[in-house]
């Protein structure tokens, strides 16, 4: 009798674990670049590796205070407080910044997407390793409602790093949405009936009336505690996204350093309407050259936005719910952005959000 009960329980569990549906999305226009550093031939590489010559670098007085950035202490726990009139693009996109790299976007046709959703700290046990090394947990992000989460049509991830991909959030979203991810990503999902589209660079997938394209970024990937002691480096691809609805385009850069790929994306897909651009994680007192190699400074992002011909730029990466990895403080990157925006006399309109705020273009 006991054996029969055990068999029934196992059968129920097995029936409850539906297999994932995995599609590798690749078209004639797709691009994949494999690294020559690894003999296995299964690791990815950036399109433009090697030494970088940056067009512009702030040299001194890069973080002056701003009357519009109100903080509890020096550049910490701040709110941007300035009345802004967003450009009227007649695009119909509603964009909400959840914190760090996470966005909730509603399209004009009523569909919704999540980009790089990470609601809390890193997956366990890496969250505790970060707590021990950094001395704090990240503040909670401004998360969508349960109704919004349950009705999401698509979830996109830019890369596998813990601050952009949290497995607990997959379970929260459930398996009704389609997941769009870089190549090599599907094996990191639990087997629970998820619809997963593994994308190569410059491949496209239609979700309802949205045409979603995966585009290059200049970064890297790894998913373990100590990346250089294990062998998963660059086994999954990384990139950004272009979300198009009736000719209007949102560009999400993902984690990236500055390189020629920005100009390539504009040449291939045309001017971008709304650009969601990273401005943080470029500073490290001992290794800033490497940090900047894979992350844009605020001035790098402003130059990239010019190359993309963005009609408006929304920055991300700073904030009260950031991890302050590669930053002086929670809002140092925003202060540098506001300073360099004036210094460069940039023509790209900026729209600054605090976490949890949304804007309609």
Helices and strands as residue ranges (DSSP letters): H 2-16, E 21-25, E 69-73, E 76-80, E 94-99, E 102-106, E 112-115, H 126-134, H 146-150, E 154-156, H 167-173, E 178-182, G 186-188, E 195-199, E 203-207, E 210-215, G 227-229, E 240-245, E 248-252, H 261-269, E 274-278, H 288-294, H 298-307, E 312-316, H 332-343, E 358-360
